[in-house]
Amino acid sequence: MNLNMQGMLKQVQKMQADMAKVQAELENKTVTEESGGGMVKVVCNGKKEIVSINIDEEIAKSGDKEMMEDLIVAAVNKALQAAGKLAEEEMASVTKGMLPPGLNIPGF
């Protein structure tokens, strides 16, 4: 039984190390989303930090402040969702097989 506990402890320690590595790597992985047919593009990293926002000159020149704000919000929300999905997928690759089926722990 003691060997089993030691083996399990080693697995947990390895999973923790792997998770820390994935979290560090997520800062360098990005997703790009857009709204308004590409009029606004947002790049977000895997840590859900906005890296850049690109606004098409035509929408900027139009002076339609409300539409531009709406397009920015839409693109940012899409980018944050995509970054969250990326992070979940990366973490799932680390925890695969470690958690019982149906057990959903945020961050794992």
Gaussian input, Z-matrix of N, CA and C with variables (Angstrom, degrees):
# hf/3-21g

backbone

0 1
 N
 C     1     B1
 C     2     B2     1     A1
 N     3     B3     2     A2     1     D1
 C     4     B4     3     A3     2     D2
 C     5     B5     4     A4     3     D3
 N     6     B6     5     A5     4     D4
 C     7     B7     6     A6     5     D5
 C     8     B8     7     A7     6     D6
 N     9     B9     8     A8     7     D7
 C    10    B10     9     A9     8     D8
 C    11    B11    10    A10     9     D9
 N    12    B12    11    A11    10    D10
 C    13    B13    12    A12    11    D11
 C    14    B14    13    A13    12    D12
 N    15    B15    14    A14    13    D13
 C    16    B16    15    A15    14    D14
 C    17    B17    16    A16    15    D15
 N    18    B18    17    A17    16    D16
 C    19    B19    18    A18    17    D17
 C    20    B20    19    A19    18    D18
 N    21    B21    20    A20    19    D19
 C    22    B22    21    A21    20    D20
 C    23    B23    22    A22    21    D21
 N    24    B24    23    A23    22    D22
 C    25    B25    24    A24    23    D23
 C    26    B26    25    A25    24    D24
 N    27    B27    26    A26    25    D25
 C    28    B28    27    A27    26    D26
 C    29    B29    28    A28    27    D27
 N    30    B30    29    A29    28    D28
 C    31    B31    30    A30    29    D29
 C    32    B32    31    A31    30    D30
 N    33    B33    32    A32    31    D31
 C    34    B34    33    A33    32    D32
 C    35    B35    34    A34    33    D33
 N    36    B36    35    A35    34    D34
 C    37    B37    36    A36    35    D35
 C    38    B38    37    A37    36    D36
 N    39    B39    38    A38    37    D37
 C    40    B40    39    A39    38    D38
 C    41    B41    40    A40    39    D39
 N    42    B42    41    A41    40    D40
 C    43    B43    42    A42    41    D41
 C    44    B44    43    A43    42    D42
 N    45    B45    44    A44    43    D43
 C    46    B46    45    A45    44    D44
 C    47    B47    46    A46    45    D45
 N    48    B48    47    A47    46    D46
 C    49    B49    48    A48    47    D47
 C    50    B50    49    A49    48    D48
 N    51    B51    50    A50    49    D49
 C    52    B52    51    A51    50    D50
 C    53    B53    52    A52    51    D51
 N    54    B54    53    A53    52    D52
 C    55    B55    54    A54    53    D53
 C    56    B56    55    A55    54    D54
 N    57    B57    56    A56    55    D55
 C    58    B58    57    A57    56    D56
 C    59    B59    58    A58    57    D57
 N    60    B60    59    A59    58    D58
 C    61    B61    60    A60    59    D59
 C    62    B62    61    A61    60    D60
 N    63    B63    62    A62    61    D61
 C    64    B64    63    A63    62    D62
 C    65    B65    64    A64    63    D63
 N    66    B66    65    A65    64    D64
 C    67    B67    66    A66    65    D65
 C    68    B68    67    A67    66    D66
 N    69    B69    68    A68    67    D67
 C    70    B70    69    A69    68    D68
 C    71    B71    70    A70    69    D69
 N    72    B72    71    A71    70    D70
 C    73    B73    72    A72    71    D71
 C    74    B74    73    A73    72    D72
 N    75    B75    74    A74    73    D73
 C    76    B76    75    A75    74    D74
 C    77    B77    76    A76    75    D75
 N    78    B78    77    A77    76    D76
 C    79    B79    78    A78    77    D77
 C    80    B80    79    A79    78    D78
 N    81    B81    80    A80    79    D79
 C    82    B82    81    A81    80    D80
 C    83    B83    82    A82    81    D81
 N    84    B84    83    A83    82    D82
 C    85    B85    84    A84    83    D83
 C    86    B86    85    A85    84    D84
 N    87    B87    86    A86    85    D85
 C    88    B88    87    A87    86    D86
 C    89    B89    88    A88    87    D87
 N    90    B90    89    A89    88    D88
 C    91    B91    90    A90    89    D89
 C    92    B92    91    A91    90    D90
 N    93    B93    92    A92    91    D91
 C    94    B94    93    A93    92    D92
 C    95    B95    94    A94    93    D93
 N    96    B96    95    A95    94    D94
 C    97    B97    96    A96    95    D95
 C    98    B98    97    A97    96    D96
 N    99    B99    98    A98    97    D97
 C   100   B100    99    A99    98    D98
 C   101   B101   100   A100    99    D99
 N   102   B102   101   A101   100   D100
 C   103   B103   102   A102   101   D101
 C   104   B104   103   A103   102   D102
 N   105   B105   104   A104   103   D103
 C   106   B106   105   A105   104   D104
 C   107   B107   106   A106   105   D105
 N   108   B108   107   A107   106   D106
 C   109   B109   108   A108   107   D107
 C   110   B110   109   A109   108   D108
 N   111   B111   110   A110   109   D109
 C   112   B112   111   A111   110   D110
 C   113   B113   112   A112   111   D111
 N   114   B114   113   A113   112   D112
 C   115   B115   114   A114   113   D113
 C   116   B116   115   A115   114   D114
 N   117   B117   116   A116   115   D115
 C   118   B118   117   A117   116   D116
 C   119   B119   118   A118   117   D117
 N   120   B120   119   A119   118   D118
 C   121   B121   120   A120   119   D119
 C   122   B122   121   A121   120   D120
 N   123   B123   122   A122   121   D121
 C   124   B124   123   A123   122   D122
 C   125   B125   124   A124   123   D123
 N   126   B126   125   A125   124   D124
 C   127   B127   126   A126   125   D125
 C   128   B128   127   A127   126   D126
 N   129   B129   128   A128   127   D127
 C   130   B130   129   A129   128   D128
 C   131   B131   130   A130   129   D129
 N   132   B132   131   A131   130   D130
 C   133   B133   132   A132   131   D131
 C   134   B134   133   A133   132   D132
 N   135   B135   134   A134   133   D133
 C   136   B136   135   A135   134   D134
 C   137   B137   136   A136   135   D135
 N   138   B138   137   A137   136   D136
 C   139   B139   138   A138   137   D137
 C   140   B140   139   A139   138   D138
 N   141   B141   140   A140   139   D139
 C   142   B142   141   A141   140   D140
 C   143   B143   142   A142   141   D141
 N   144   B144   143   A143   142   D142
 C   145   B145   144   A144   143   D143
 C   146   B146   145   A145   144   D144
 N   147   B147   146   A146   145   D145
 C   148   B148   147   A147   146   D146
 C   149   B149   148   A148   147   D147
 N   150   B150   149   A149   148   D148
 C   151   B151   150   A150   149   D149
 C   152   B152   151   A151   150   D150
 N   153   B153   152   A152   151   D151
 C   154   B154   153   A153   152   D152
 C   155   B155   154   A154   153   D153
 N   156   B156   155   A155   154   D154
 C   157   B157   156   A156   155   D155
 C   158   B158   157   A157   156   D156
 N   159   B159   158   A158   157   D157
 C   160   B160   159   A159   158   D158
 C   161   B161   160   A160   159   D159
 N   162   B162   161   A161   160   D160
 C   163   B163   162   A162   161   D161
 C   164   B164   163   A163   162   D162
 N   165   B165   164   A164   163   D163
 C   166   B166   165   A165   164   D164
 C   167   B167   166   A166   165   D165
 N   168   B168   167   A167   166   D166
 C   169   B169   168   A168   167   D167
 C   170   B170   169   A169   168   D168
 N   171   B171   170   A170   169   D169
 C   172   B172   171   A171   170   D170
 C   173   B173   172   A172   171   D171
 N   174   B174   173   A173   172   D172
 C   175   B175   174   A174   173   D173
 C   176   B176   175   A175   174   D174
 N   177   B177   176   A176   175   D175
 C   178   B178   177   A177   176   D176
 C   179   B179   178   A178   177   D177
 N   180   B180   179   A179   178   D178
 C   181   B181   180   A180   179   D179
 C   182   B182   181   A181   180   D180
 N   183   B183   182   A182   181   D181
 C   184   B184   183   A183   182   D182
 C   185   B185   184   A184   183   D183
 N   186   B186   185   A185   184   D184
 C   187   B187   186   A186   185   D185
 C   188   B188   187   A187   186   D186
 N   189   B189   188   A188   187   D187
 C   190   B190   189   A189   188   D188
 C   191   B191   190   A190   189   D189
 N   192   B192   191   A191   190   D190
 C   193   B193   192   A192   191   D191
 C   194   B194   193   A193   192   D192
 N   195   B195   194   A194   193   D193
 C   196   B196   195   A195   194   D194
 C   197   B197   196   A196   195   D195
 N   198   B198   197   A197   196   D196
 C   199   B199   198   A198   197   D197
 C   200   B200   199   A199   198   D198
 N   201   B201   200   A200   199   D199
 C   202   B202   201   A201   200   D200
 C   203   B203   202   A202   201   D201
 N   204   B204   203   A203   202   D202
 C   205   B205   204   A204   203   D203
 C   206   B206   205   A205   204   D204
 N   207   B207   206   A206   205   D205
 C   208   B208   207   A207   206   D206
 C   209   B209   208   A208   207   D207
 N   210   B210   209   A209   208   D208
 C   211   B211   210   A210   209   D209
 C   212   B212   211   A211   210   D210
 N   213   B213   212   A212   211   D211
 C   214   B214   213   A213   212   D212
 C   215   B215   214   A214   213   D213
 N   216   B216   215   A215   214   D214
 C   217   B217   216   A216   215   D215
 C   218   B218   217   A217   216   D216
 N   219   B219   218   A218   217   D217
 C   220   B220   219   A219   218   D218
 C   221   B221   220   A220   219   D219
 N   222   B222   221   A221   220   D220
 C   223   B223   222   A222   221   D221
 C   224   B224   223   A223   222   D222
 N   225   B225   224   A224   223   D223
 C   226   B226   225   A225   224   D224
 C   227   B227   226   A226   225   D225
 N   228   B228   227   A227   226   D226
 C   229   B229   228   A228   227   D227
 C   230   B230   229   A229   228   D228
 N   231   B231   230   A230   229   D229
 C   232   B232   231   A231   230   D230
 C   233   B233   232   A232   231   D231
 N   234   B234   233   A233   232   D232
 C   235   B235   234   A234   233   D233
 C   236   B236   235   A235   234   D234
 N   237   B237   236   A236   235   D235
 C   238   B238   237   A237   236   D236
 C   239   B239   238   A238   237   D237
 N   240   B240   239   A239   238   D238
 C   241   B241   240   A240   239   D239
 C   242   B242   241   A241   240   D240
 N   243   B243   242   A242   241   D241
 C   244   B244   243   A243   242   D242
 C   245   B245   244   A244   243   D243
 N   246   B246   245   A245   244   D244
 C   247   B247   246   A246   245   D245
 C   248   B248   247   A247   246   D246
 N   249   B249   248   A248   247   D247
 C   250   B250   249   A249   248   D248
 C   251   B251   250   A250   249   D249
 N   252   B252   251   A251   250   D250
 C   253   B253   252   A252   251   D251
 C   254   B254   253   A253   252   D252
 N   255   B255   254   A254   253   D253
 C   256   B256   255   A255   254   D254
 C   257   B257   256   A256   255   D255
 N   258   B258   257   A257   256   D256
 C   259   B259   258   A258   257   D257
 C   260   B260   259   A259   258   D258
 N   261   B261   260   A260   259   D259
 C   262   B262   261   A261   260   D260
 C   263   B263   262   A262   261   D261
 N   264   B264   263   A263   262   D262
 C   265   B265   264   A264   263   D263
 C   266   B266   265   A265   264   D264
 N   267   B267   266   A266   265   D265
 C   268   B268   267   A267   266   D266
 C   269   B269   268   A268   267   D267
 N   270   B270   269   A269   268   D268
 C   271   B271   270   A270   269   D269
 C   272   B272   271   A271   270   D270
 N   273   B273   272   A272   271   D271
 C   274   B274   273   A273   272   D272
 C   275   B275   274   A274   273   D273
 N   276   B276   275   A275   274   D274
 C   277   B277   276   A276   275   D275
 C   278   B278   277   A277   276   D276
 N   279   B279   278   A278   277   D277
 C   280   B280   279   A279   278   D278
 C   281   B281   280   A280   279   D279
 N   282   B282   281   A281   280   D280
 C   283   B283   282   A282   281   D281
 C   284   B284   283   A283   282   D282
 N   285   B285   284   A284   283   D283
 C   286   B286   285   A285   284   D284
 C   287   B287   286   A286   285   D285
 N   288   B288   287   A287   286   D286
 C   289   B289   288   A288   287   D287
 C   290   B290   289   A289   288   D288
 N   291   B291   290   A290   289   D289
 C   292   B292   291   A291   290   D290
 C   293   B293   292   A292   291   D291
 N   294   B294   293   A293   292   D292
 C   295   B295   294   A294   293   D293
 C   296   B296   295   A295   294   D294
 N   297   B297   296   A296   295   D295
 C   298   B298   297   A297   296   D296
 C   299   B299   298   A298   297   D297
 N   300   B300   299   A299   298   D298
 C   301   B301   300   A300   299   D299
 C   302   B302   301   A301   300   D300
 N   303   B303   302   A302   301   D301
 C   304   B304   303   A303   302   D302
 C   305   B305   304   A304   303   D303
 N   306   B306   305   A305   304   D304
 C   307   B307   306   A306   305   D305
 C   308   B308   307   A307   306   D306
 N   309   B309   308   A308   307   D307
 C   310   B310   309   A309   308   D308
 C   311   B311   310   A310   309   D309
 N   312   B312   311   A311   310   D310
 C   313   B313   312   A312   311   D311
 C   314   B314   313   A313   312   D312
 N   315   B315   314   A314   313   D313
 C   316   B316   315   A315   314   D314
 C   317   B317   316   A316   315   D315
 N   318   B318   317   A317   316   D316
 C   319   B319   318   A318   317   D317
 C   320   B320   319   A319   318   D318
 N   321   B321   320   A320   319   D319
 C   322   B322   321   A321   320   D320
 C   323   B323   322   A322   321   D321

   B1=1.4486
   B2=1.5254
   B3=1.3375
   B4=1.4556
   B5=1.5221
   B6=1.3449
   B7=1.4587
   B8=1.5176
   B9=1.3126
   B10=1.4562
   B11=1.5322
   B12=1.3252
   B13=1.4668
   B14=1.5329
   B15=1.3432
   B16=1.4602
   B17=1.5254
   B18=1.3178
   B19=1.4589
   B20=1.5165
   B21=1.3298
   B22=1.4612
   B23=1.5328
   B24=1.3195
   B25=1.4596
   B26=1.5310
   B27=1.3256
   B28=1.4657
   B29=1.5256
   B30=1.3317
   B31=1.4638
   B32=1.5255
   B33=1.3297
   B34=1.4646
   B35=1.5277
   B36=1.3170
   B37=1.4638
   B38=1.5255
   B39=1.3280
   B40=1.4607
   B41=1.5250
   B42=1.3417
   B43=1.4560
   B44=1.5261
   B45=1.3210
   B46=1.4637
   B47=1.5247
   B48=1.3171
   B49=1.4664
   B50=1.5246
   B51=1.3314
   B52=1.4651
   B53=1.5244
   B54=1.3312
   B55=1.4590
   B56=1.5244
   B57=1.3251
   B58=1.4670
   B59=1.5240
   B60=1.3370
   B61=1.4648
   B62=1.5290
   B63=1.3291
   B64=1.4710
   B65=1.5223
   B66=1.3215
   B67=1.4638
   B68=1.5251
   B69=1.3255
   B70=1.4628
   B71=1.5315
   B72=1.3291
   B73=1.4650
   B74=1.5280
   B75=1.3253
   B76=1.4702
   B77=1.5295
   B78=1.3153
   B79=1.4578
   B80=1.5297
   B81=1.3398
   B82=1.4614
   B83=1.5256
   B84=1.3219
   B85=1.4665
   B86=1.5224
   B87=1.3333
   B88=1.4624
   B89=1.5268
   B90=1.3154
   B91=1.4586
   B92=1.5254
   B93=1.3229
   B94=1.4619
   B95=1.5215
   B96=1.3121
   B97=1.4629
   B98=1.5199
   B99=1.3098
   B100=1.4665
   B101=1.5107
   B102=1.3228
   B103=1.4661
   B104=1.5229
   B105=1.3082
   B106=1.4616
   B107=1.5192
   B108=1.3291
   B109=1.4604
   B110=1.5188
   B111=1.3182
   B112=1.4643
   B113=1.5122
   B114=1.3317
   B115=1.4635
   B116=1.5277
   B117=1.3282
   B118=1.4662
   B119=1.5208
   B120=1.3366
   B121=1.4654
   B122=1.5211
   B123=1.3456
   B124=1.4590
   B125=1.5195
   B126=1.3209
   B127=1.4626
   B128=1.5214
   B129=1.3338
   B130=1.4582
   B131=1.5244
   B132=1.3403
   B133=1.4619
   B134=1.5258
   B135=1.3174
   B136=1.4534
   B137=1.5176
   B138=1.3281
   B139=1.4608
   B140=1.5361
   B141=1.3213
   B142=1.4627
   B143=1.5365
   B144=1.3300
   B145=1.4546
   B146=1.5271
   B147=1.3274
   B148=1.4627
   B149=1.5202
   B150=1.3265
   B151=1.4561
   B152=1.5220
   B153=1.3384
   B154=1.4660
   B155=1.5188
   B156=1.3169
   B157=1.4707
   B158=1.5205
   B159=1.3374
   B160=1.4477
   B161=1.5268
   B162=1.3317
   B163=1.4684
   B164=1.5237
   B165=1.3343
   B166=1.4581
   B167=1.5271
   B168=1.3230
   B169=1.4650
   B170=1.5240
   B171=1.3210
   B172=1.4641
   B173=1.5288
   B174=1.3450
   B175=1.4690
   B176=1.5187
   B177=1.3339
   B178=1.4583
   B179=1.5321
   B180=1.3227
   B181=1.4728
   B182=1.5251
   B183=1.3164
   B184=1.4570
   B185=1.5254
   B186=1.3093
   B187=1.4576
   B188=1.5150
   B189=1.3134
   B190=1.4617
   B191=1.5347
   B192=1.3297
   B193=1.4633
   B194=1.5236
   B195=1.3109
   B196=1.4659
   B197=1.5247
   B198=1.3329
   B199=1.4581
   B200=1.5297
   B201=1.3244
   B202=1.4530
   B203=1.5329
   B204=1.3183
   B205=1.4611
   B206=1.5268
   B207=1.3289
   B208=1.4700
   B209=1.5333
   B210=1.3210
   B211=1.4654
   B212=1.5301
   B213=1.3251
   B214=1.4660
   B215=1.5226
   B216=1.3186
   B217=1.4667
   B218=1.5234
   B219=1.3213
   B220=1.4653
   B221=1.5293
   B222=1.3287
   B223=1.4651
   B224=1.5311
   B225=1.3256
   B226=1.4694
   B227=1.5241
   B228=1.3248
   B229=1.4672
   B230=1.5277
   B231=1.3305
   B232=1.4668
   B233=1.5276
   B234=1.3288
   B235=1.4617
   B236=1.5283
   B237=1.3335
   B238=1.4596
   B239=1.5275
   B240=1.3266
   B241=1.4682
   B242=1.5283
   B243=1.3219
   B244=1.4689
   B245=1.5280
   B246=1.3297
   B247=1.4660
   B248=1.5250
   B249=1.3215
   B250=1.4610
   B251=1.5150
   B252=1.3212
   B253=1.4664
   B254=1.5308
   B255=1.3215
   B256=1.4597
   B257=1.5273
   B258=1.3303
   B259=1.4665
   B260=1.5318
   B261=1.3323
   B262=1.4702
   B263=1.5279
   B264=1.3240
   B265=1.4622
   B266=1.5227
   B267=1.3258
   B268=1.4638
   B269=1.5315
   B270=1.3253
   B271=1.4611
   B272=1.5198
   B273=1.3153
   B274=1.4693
   B275=1.5205
   B276=1.3221
   B277=1.4665
   B278=1.5265
   B279=1.3210
   B280=1.4615
   B281=1.5224
   B282=1.3219
   B283=1.4628
   B284=1.5230
   B285=1.3155
   B286=1.4616
   B287=1.5318
   B288=1.3120
   B289=1.4452
   B290=1.5197
   B291=1.3306
   B292=1.4611
   B293=1.5313
   B294=1.3307
   B295=1.4565
   B296=1.5257
   B297=1.3198
   B298=1.4648
   B299=1.5316
   B300=1.3277
   B301=1.4720
   B302=1.5220
   B303=1.3162
   B304=1.4685
   B305=1.5122
   B306=1.3422
   B307=1.4565
   B308=1.5070
   B309=1.2993
   B310=1.4555
   B311=1.5253
   B312=1.3251
   B313=1.4477
   B314=1.5301
   B315=1.3361
   B316=1.4591
   B317=1.5277
   B318=1.3245
   B319=1.4436
   B320=1.5178
   B321=1.3210
   B322=1.4627
   B323=1.4993
   A1=111.19
   A2=116.54
   A3=120.78
   A4=111.12
   A5=116.73
   A6=120.57
   A7=111.57
   A8=116.39
   A9=121.53
   A10=110.53
   A11=117.68
   A12=121.76
   A13=110.59
   A14=116.05
   A15=119.93
   A16=110.68
   A17=116.05
   A18=120.22
   A19=111.79
   A20=115.18
   A21=119.58
   A22=110.29
   A23=117.24
   A24=121.30
   A25=110.39
   A26=116.80
   A27=120.47
   A28=111.18
   A29=116.80
   A30=120.59
   A31=110.38
   A32=116.59
   A33=120.70
   A34=109.82
   A35=117.65
   A36=120.56
   A37=111.17
   A38=117.08
   A39=120.35
   A40=110.33
   A41=116.34
   A42=120.09
   A43=110.26
   A44=117.76
   A45=120.91
   A46=110.65
   A47=117.16
   A48=121.23
   A49=110.44
   A50=116.40
   A51=120.42
   A52=111.27
   A53=117.18
   A54=121.05
   A55=110.78
   A56=117.45
   A57=120.99
   A58=110.22
   A59=116.38
   A60=120.59
   A61=110.64
   A62=116.54
   A63=120.64
   A64=110.57
   A65=117.37
   A66=120.41
   A67=111.06
   A68=117.53
   A69=120.70
   A70=110.85
   A71=116.44
   A72=120.58
   A73=112.29
   A74=117.01
   A75=120.64
   A76=111.96
   A77=117.10
   A78=120.23
   A79=111.35
   A80=115.94
   A81=120.76
   A82=113.51
   A83=117.34
   A84=120.48
   A85=108.17
   A86=115.63
   A87=119.01
   A88=111.77
   A89=113.87
   A90=122.48
   A91=106.67
   A92=116.25
   A93=121.32
   A94=107.94
   A95=115.84
   A96=121.50
   A97=108.54
   A98=115.01
   A99=119.52
   A100=111.25
   A101=114.20
   A102=120.77
   A103=107.83
   A104=114.74
   A105=119.76
   A106=112.63
   A107=116.18
   A108=119.28
   A109=112.74
   A110=116.90
   A111=120.91
   A112=113.70
   A113=117.44
   A114=119.83
   A115=111.77
   A116=116.11
   A117=121.22
   A118=107.20
   A119=115.86
   A120=121.77
   A121=108.12
   A122=114.80
   A123=120.64
   A124=108.43
   A125=115.67
   A126=122.30
   A127=106.68
   A128=114.55
   A129=121.73
   A130=107.79
   A131=117.04
   A132=118.10
   A133=110.67
   A134=115.86
   A135=121.41
   A136=114.67
   A137=116.57
   A138=120.53
   A139=110.82
   A140=115.21
   A141=123.24
   A142=112.35
   A143=115.19
   A144=121.72
   A145=107.98
   A146=116.88
   A147=121.01
   A148=107.92
   A149=116.05
   A150=122.05
   A151=110.12
   A152=116.04
   A153=119.53
   A154=110.86
   A155=114.18
   A156=122.60
   A157=106.87
   A158=116.14
   A159=121.40
   A160=108.00
   A161=115.72
   A162=121.36
   A163=108.21
   A164=116.11
   A165=122.07
   A166=109.62
   A167=115.46
   A168=120.55
   A169=112.89
   A170=117.52
   A171=120.79
   A172=111.68
   A173=116.74
   A174=118.91
   A175=110.03
   A176=116.59
   A177=119.63
   A178=110.55
   A179=116.22
   A180=120.74
   A181=112.32
   A182=117.23
   A183=120.19
   A184=112.41
   A185=116.35
   A186=119.49
   A187=113.34
   A188=117.67
   A189=121.28
   A190=108.53
   A191=113.63
   A192=121.65
   A193=112.25
   A194=117.20
   A195=120.95
   A196=111.61
   A197=116.72
   A198=119.78
   A199=110.30
   A200=116.92
   A201=120.60
   A202=110.38
   A203=117.54
   A204=121.15
   A205=110.91
   A206=116.09
   A207=120.18
   A208=111.76
   A209=116.45
   A210=120.64
   A211=110.99
   A212=116.81
   A213=120.27
   A214=109.93
   A215=117.19
   A216=120.77
   A217=110.36
   A218=116.90
   A219=120.69
   A220=111.17
   A221=117.08
   A222=120.55
   A223=111.32
   A224=117.21
   A225=120.70
   A226=110.12
   A227=116.91
   A228=119.63
   A229=111.53
   A230=116.77
   A231=119.72
   A232=110.96
   A233=116.90
   A234=121.01
   A235=111.05
   A236=117.40
   A237=120.49
   A238=111.32
   A239=116.62
   A240=120.01
   A241=110.59
   A242=116.36
   A243=120.60
   A244=110.36
   A245=117.14
   A246=120.69
   A247=110.41
   A248=116.79
   A249=120.41
   A250=111.57
   A251=116.18
   A252=120.73
   A253=110.15
   A254=116.86
   A255=121.51
   A256=110.01
   A257=116.89
   A258=121.33
   A259=110.65
   A260=116.70
   A261=120.41
   A262=110.91
   A263=116.50
   A264=120.82
   A265=111.33
   A266=116.76
   A267=120.48
   A268=110.25
   A269=117.50
   A270=121.02
   A271=110.85
   A272=117.23
   A273=120.96
   A274=110.49
   A275=116.85
   A276=119.30
   A277=111.04
   A278=117.36
   A279=121.90
   A280=111.19
   A281=116.38
   A282=120.43
   A283=112.93
   A284=117.93
   A285=121.58
   A286=110.51
   A287=115.23
   A288=121.02
   A289=114.52
   A290=117.02
   A291=119.82
   A292=112.13
   A293=116.14
   A294=120.49
   A295=109.78
   A296=116.85
   A297=119.43
   A298=111.38
   A299=118.07
   A300=120.90
   A301=110.89
   A302=115.23
   A303=120.34
   A304=113.40
   A305=117.98
   A306=120.72
   A307=108.01
   A308=116.79
   A309=121.72
   A310=108.61
   A311=115.78
   A312=121.27
   A313=106.99
   A314=118.36
   A315=120.91
   A316=110.67
   A317=116.43
   A318=121.77
   A319=113.98
   A320=117.63
   A321=121.35
   A322=107.97
   D1=-36.75
   D2=179.50
   D3=-62.98
   D4=-39.69
   D5=177.12
   D6=-61.75
   D7=-39.39
   D8=179.41
   D9=-63.07
   D10=-42.57
   D11=179.40
   D12=-65.76
   D13=-40.65
   D14=178.95
   D15=-64.89
   D16=-41.26
   D17=178.08
   D18=-63.39
   D19=-41.96
   D20=179.13
   D21=-65.71
   D22=-41.07
   D23=178.99
   D24=-62.06
   D25=-41.10
   D26=177.89
   D27=-63.78
   D28=-39.50
   D29=178.41
   D30=-63.71
   D31=-42.82
   D32=-179.86
   D33=-65.11
   D34=-41.91
   D35=178.92
   D36=-64.16
   D37=-40.35
   D38=177.83
   D39=-64.71
   D40=-42.28
   D41=179.41
   D42=-62.75
   D43=-40.63
   D44=178.38
   D45=-62.34
   D46=-43.49
   D47=179.00
   D48=-64.29
   D49=-43.41
   D50=178.44
   D51=-63.09
   D52=-40.37
   D53=179.54
   D54=-65.11
   D55=-41.14
   D56=177.90
   D57=-61.90
   D58=-40.13
   D59=178.61
   D60=-64.08
   D61=-45.77
   D62=179.43
   D63=-61.74
   D64=-43.61
   D65=179.60
   D66=-60.69
   D67=-39.94
   D68=177.64
   D69=-66.19
   D70=-39.26
   D71=-179.44
   D72=-69.43
   D73=-28.51
   D74=-177.97
   D75=-61.49
   D76=-26.24
   D77=179.44
   D78=-64.75
   D79=-27.75
   D80=-177.56
   D81=-96.63
   D82=-6.52
   D83=177.75
   D84=-96.62
   D85=137.22
   D86=-177.14
   D87=-128.17
   D88=157.94
   D89=171.52
   D90=-125.82
   D91=149.64
   D92=178.30
   D93=-123.69
   D94=128.97
   D95=177.03
   D96=-129.32
   D97=159.20
   D98=-177.89
   D99=-140.78
   D100=166.00
   D101=174.14
   D102=-142.26
   D103=165.05
   D104=179.47
   D105=62.45
   D106=36.75
   D107=179.03
   D108=64.98
   D109=30.49
   D110=178.59
   D111=96.28
   D112=3.50
   D113=-179.96
   D114=-66.82
   D115=-30.28
   D116=175.91
   D117=-128.47
   D118=127.96
   D119=177.99
   D120=-123.33
   D121=135.64
   D122=-179.43
   D123=-125.91
   D124=132.63
   D125=175.16
   D126=-109.57
   D127=130.09
   D128=-177.79
   D129=-131.52
   D130=141.96
   D131=177.63
   D132=-90.34
   D133=174.71
   D134=-176.74
   D135=-68.24
   D136=-7.78
   D137=175.72
   D138=-96.41
   D139=13.08
   D140=179.98
   D141=61.63
   D142=40.03
   D143=174.42
   D144=-110.11
   D145=132.22
   D146=178.36
   D147=-71.95
   D148=124.87
   D149=-178.67
   D150=-93.67
   D151=-41.31
   D152=179.11
   D153=-158.98
   D154=156.32
   D155=173.55
   D156=-131.26
   D157=129.11
   D158=178.53
   D159=-118.48
   D160=123.32
   D161=-179.72
   D162=-113.23
   D163=124.46
   D164=179.78
   D165=-57.83
   D166=139.41
   D167=-178.37
   D168=-58.17
   D169=-36.47
   D170=-177.60
   D171=-61.82
   D172=-42.79
   D173=179.54
   D174=-70.47
   D175=-34.50
   D176=178.78
   D177=-66.24
   D178=-39.92
   D179=-179.53
   D180=-73.17
   D181=-23.55
   D182=-174.75
   D183=-63.97
   D184=-26.51
   D185=-179.42
   D186=78.32
   D187=4.03
   D188=179.54
   D189=-84.23
   D190=83.14
   D191=-175.47
   D192=-59.20
   D193=-43.66
   D194=-177.40
   D195=-63.79
   D196=-42.95
   D197=179.60
   D198=-65.79
   D199=-41.29
   D200=179.61
   D201=-62.84
   D202=-42.37
   D203=177.80
   D204=-61.51
   D205=-43.92
   D206=179.19
   D207=-62.19
   D208=-41.44
   D209=179.68
   D210=-66.86
   D211=-37.87
   D212=178.22
   D213=-65.49
   D214=-46.99
   D215=179.55
   D216=-59.55
   D217=-44.58
   D218=-179.09
   D219=-62.17
   D220=-46.12
   D221=-178.74
   D222=-66.83
   D223=-39.84
   D224=178.99
   D225=-64.15
   D226=-45.29
   D227=179.61
   D228=-61.42
   D229=-42.24
   D230=178.22
   D231=-63.52
   D232=-40.97
   D233=-179.52
   D234=-66.33
   D235=-41.22
   D236=178.78
   D237=-65.06
   D238=-39.03
   D239=177.40
   D240=-65.01
   D241=-43.08
   D242=-179.93
   D243=-65.35
   D244=-38.59
   D245=178.33
   D246=-66.29
   D247=-38.78
   D248=177.02
   D249=-63.26
   D250=-41.27
   D251=178.76
   D252=-65.67
   D253=-41.45
   D254=177.42
   D255=-59.02
   D256=-46.60
   D257=-179.40
   D258=-62.83
   D259=-42.31
   D260=179.05
   D261=-61.67
   D262=-44.01
   D263=-179.58
   D264=-64.76
   D265=-41.47
   D266=179.75
   D267=-65.67
   D268=-42.39
   D269=179.24
   D270=-68.27
   D271=-36.49
   D272=179.26
   D273=-62.10
   D274=-32.83
   D275=179.14
   D276=-66.62
   D277=-27.12
   D278=179.05
   D279=-81.83
   D280=-40.43
   D281=-173.19
   D282=-92.50
   D283=-2.13
   D284=-177.86
   D285=-53.42
   D286=125.81
   D287=178.35
   D288=83.38
   D289=-9.00
   D290=-178.42
   D291=-88.64
   D292=-28.89
   D293=-177.93
   D294=-105.81
   D295=144.80
   D296=177.61
   D297=-62.36
   D298=147.79
   D299=178.92
   D300=-56.80
   D301=137.39
   D302=177.35
   D303=89.25
   D304=-12.80
   D305=179.11
   D306=-85.35
   D307=115.34
   D308=-177.23
   D309=-114.44
   D310=105.33
   D311=178.05
   D312=-111.13
   D313=120.96
   D314=-179.06
   D315=-54.28
   D316=136.14
   D317=-179.30
   D318=88.40
   D319=-7.96
   D320=178.97
   D321=-109.21

